[in-house]
Amino acid sequence: MIIYGTKGTHLHSEKVSGVKCDHCNQQNTHTISVFGRYFYIYWIPIFPLGKKAVSECNHCKATYERKQMNEQLQLAHDNVKRNTKTPITHWAGSLVIGALIAFGIYSAKQHDNNVVDYINSPQVNDIIDYKSSDNAYSTLKITKVTADSVFVVANSMEIKRKRKLYKIDKEANYNAERFGLSLNEYKEAFDSKRFLDVDR
């Protein structure tokens, strides 16, 4: 169950002097308070939804929203609201999501660069992902590398989702067929997409 909604927080209050109150007709101090609203998911602020300000007469305690204020009070209200900045915390969730996306993109590009190196320079214990049938995936483990050949042992298990291959990548499962490939055959298997990925 996803918990989400909107919430408001007090951002800033400021006293302004010499403004007439339409309720008590006194020329006195008003307190203008600015509140910010934000959208949240699981109580984590995702993005701001704007600001709202109200004024309170310090003499009679009458409270006004902007549309109820006289012109002088509206000018003071607009000035205080404009100078009140939305806190960075109201963007916290968006910043975290953005950082995770950026890290994911960076990791994917880094992995792609690493895979090129791994294909060109195979090592013992590298794990090769491949499609073992029309609807299943499995892995191979490199057991030996010579000047012109790569030797592997097959995983005896299969799984239906490629991203779940880590679940069957266990030492005990590498007890199936053992065979060798020339380095050219090994590289060509990646070019033709028979081999999908390699991890080290």
C-alpha positions as CSV (number, residue, x, y, z in Angstrom):
1,M,0.0,0.0,0.0
2,I,1.5,3.3,-1.1
3,I,0.9,6.2,1.3
4,Y,0.9,9.6,-0.3
5,G,-0.6,13.0,0.0
6,T,0.1,16.7,0.6
7,K,1.3,18.5,3.7
8,G,2.0,22.1,4.7
9,T,4.8,23.5,6.8
10,H,5.5,26.9,8.3
11,L,8.4,28.5,6.4
12,H,8.7,32.1,7.7
13,S,7.0,34.8,9.7
14,E,7.7,38.5,9.6
15,K,6.3,41.6,11.3
16,V,5.3,44.6,9.2
17,S,4.6,47.9,10.9
18,G,2.3,50.9,10.1
19,V,-0.4,48.9,8.2
20,K,-4.0,49.7,8.8
21,C,-6.2,46.8,9.9
22,D,-9.6,46.9,8.2
23,H,-11.2,45.1,11.2
24,C,-10.1,47.3,14.1
25,N,-9.0,50.4,12.0
26,Q,-5.8,50.5,14.0
27,Q,-2.5,51.5,12.3
28,N,-0.3,48.9,13.8
29,T,1.9,45.8,13.3
30,H,0.8,42.7,11.4
31,T,2.5,39.3,11.3
32,I,2.7,37.8,7.9
33,S,3.3,34.0,7.9
34,V,4.3,32.0,4.9
35,F,3.5,28.3,4.6
36,G,4.7,25.9,2.0
37,R,2.9,22.8,0.7
38,Y,4.6,19.7,-0.8
39,F,3.6,16.3,-2.2
40,Y,5.0,13.3,-0.3
41,I,5.2,9.6,-0.7
42,Y,5.7,7.6,2.5
43,W,6.2,10.9,4.3
44,I,9.2,11.8,2.2
45,P,8.7,15.2,0.4
46,I,8.9,14.7,-3.4
47,F,8.3,18.2,-4.7
48,P,6.8,21.6,-3.6
49,L,3.2,22.6,-4.5
50,G,3.6,26.3,-3.8
51,K,3.4,28.8,-1.0
52,K,0.6,30.6,0.8
53,A,0.8,33.5,3.2
54,V,-1.7,35.0,5.7
55,S,-1.5,38.0,7.9
56,E,-2.6,38.5,11.5
57,C,-3.3,41.9,13.1
58,N,-1.3,42.0,16.4
59,H,-4.0,44.2,18.0
60,C,-7.3,42.5,17.3
61,K,-5.9,39.1,16.0
62,A,-7.9,39.3,12.8
63,T,-6.5,37.0,10.2
64,Y,-6.6,37.7,6.4
65,E,-5.9,35.8,3.3
66,R,-4.5,37.8,0.4
67,K,-7.9,38.4,-1.3
68,Q,-9.3,39.9,1.9
69,M,-6.4,42.3,2.4
70,N,-6.3,46.0,1.6
71,E,-3.8,47.2,-1.0
72,Q,-1.2,48.2,1.6
73,L,-1.3,44.8,3.3
74,Q,-1.2,43.0,-0.1
75,L,2.0,44.8,-1.0
76,A,3.6,43.8,2.3
77,H,2.2,40.2,1.9
78,D,3.7,39.9,-1.7
79,N,7.0,41.2,-0.6
80,V,7.4,38.7,2.4
81,K,6.1,35.8,0.3
82,R,8.5,36.6,-2.6
83,N,11.5,36.8,-0.3
84,T,10.7,33.5,1.4
85,K,12.5,30.6,-0.3
86,T,11.2,27.1,-0.7
87,P,13.5,24.9,1.4
88,I,15.6,22.3,-0.4
89,T,14.0,19.6,1.9
90,H,10.7,20.0,-0.1
91,W,12.7,18.6,-3.1
92,A,14.3,15.8,-1.0
93,G,12.6,12.8,-2.7
94,S,13.1,14.2,-6.2
95,L,16.8,14.8,-5.5
96,V,17.2,11.2,-4.2
97,I,15.3,9.8,-7.2
98,G,17.4,11.9,-9.5
99,A,20.6,10.7,-7.9
100,L,19.6,7.1,-8.1
101,I,18.7,7.4,-11.8
102,A,22.1,9.1,-12.5
103,F,23.9,6.4,-10.5
104,G,22.0,3.7,-12.5
105,I,22.9,5.3,-15.8
106,Y,26.6,5.7,-14.7
107,S,26.7,2.1,-13.5
108,A,25.2,0.7,-16.7
109,K,27.7,2.6,-18.8
110,Q,30.6,1.5,-16.6
111,H,29.4,-2.1,-16.8
112,D,29.2,-1.9,-20.6
113,N,32.8,-0.6,-20.7
114,N,33.9,-3.4,-18.4
115,V,32.2,-6.0,-20.5
116,V,34.2,-5.0,-23.5
117,D,37.4,-5.5,-21.4
118,Y,36.1,-8.8,-20.0
119,I,35.3,-10.2,-23.5
120,N,38.7,-9.2,-24.8
121,S,40.6,-10.5,-21.7
122,P,38.7,-13.4,-20.2
123,Q,39.7,-14.7,-16.8
124,V,39.0,-17.8,-14.7
125,N,35.8,-17.4,-12.7
126,D,34.1,-14.9,-15.1
127,I,30.4,-15.7,-15.3
128,I,28.8,-15.7,-18.7
129,D,25.0,-15.1,-19.1
130,Y,23.3,-16.8,-22.0
131,K,19.8,-17.8,-23.2
132,S,19.6,-21.5,-22.7
133,S,16.2,-22.0,-24.5
134,D,13.3,-19.9,-25.8
135,N,12.1,-19.0,-22.3
136,A,15.0,-19.7,-20.0
137,Y,18.4,-18.3,-19.1
138,S,21.5,-19.8,-17.5
139,T,25.2,-19.2,-16.9
140,L,28.6,-20.6,-17.8
141,K,31.7,-20.3,-15.6
142,I,35.2,-19.9,-17.1
143,T,37.5,-22.6,-15.6
144,K,40.6,-22.1,-17.7
145,V,42.1,-19.7,-20.2
146,T,44.9,-20.4,-22.5
147,A,46.6,-18.4,-25.2
148,D,43.9,-19.3,-27.8
149,S,41.1,-21.0,-25.9
150,V,38.5,-20.5,-23.1
151,F,37.2,-23.5,-21.2
152,V,33.8,-23.3,-19.4
153,V,31.5,-25.4,-17.2
154,A,27.8,-25.0,-17.6
155,N,25.3,-24.3,-14.8
156,S,22.9,-27.2,-14.3
157,M,20.1,-24.8,-13.4
158,E,17.9,-22.5,-15.5
159,I,15.7,-19.5,-14.7
160,K,13.0,-17.7,-16.6
161,R,14.1,-14.1,-16.0
162,K,17.6,-12.9,-16.9
163,R,17.7,-10.4,-14.1
164,K,17.2,-13.2,-11.6
165,L,20.3,-15.2,-12.8
166,Y,22.1,-14.3,-9.6
167,K,19.8,-16.7,-7.8
168,I,21.3,-19.7,-9.6
169,D,24.9,-18.4,-9.8
170,K,26.1,-20.8,-7.0
171,E,29.2,-22.9,-7.0
172,A,27.2,-26.1,-6.4
173,N,25.3,-25.6,-9.6
174,Y,28.4,-25.7,-11.9
175,N,28.4,-29.4,-12.3
176,A,27.1,-29.8,-15.9
177,E,28.8,-30.0,-19.3
178,R,32.4,-28.8,-19.6
179,F,33.7,-27.7,-23.0
180,G,36.2,-25.4,-24.7
181,L,35.9,-22.5,-27.2
182,S,38.6,-20.8,-29.2
183,L,39.0,-17.1,-28.3
184,N,37.5,-16.2,-31.7
185,E,34.5,-18.4,-31.0
186,Y,34.2,-16.9,-27.6
187,K,34.1,-13.3,-28.9
188,E,31.9,-14.2,-31.8
189,A,29.3,-15.7,-29.3
190,F,28.9,-12.2,-27.8
191,D,28.8,-10.5,-31.2
192,S,26.0,-12.9,-32.3
193,K,24.1,-12.4,-29.0
194,R,24.4,-16.1,-28.1
195,F,26.2,-14.9,-25.0
196,L,24.4,-11.9,-23.4
197,D,26.7,-10.6,-20.7
198,V,29.7,-11.4,-18.6
199,D,30.4,-10.5,-14.9
200,R,33.7,-10.6,-13.0
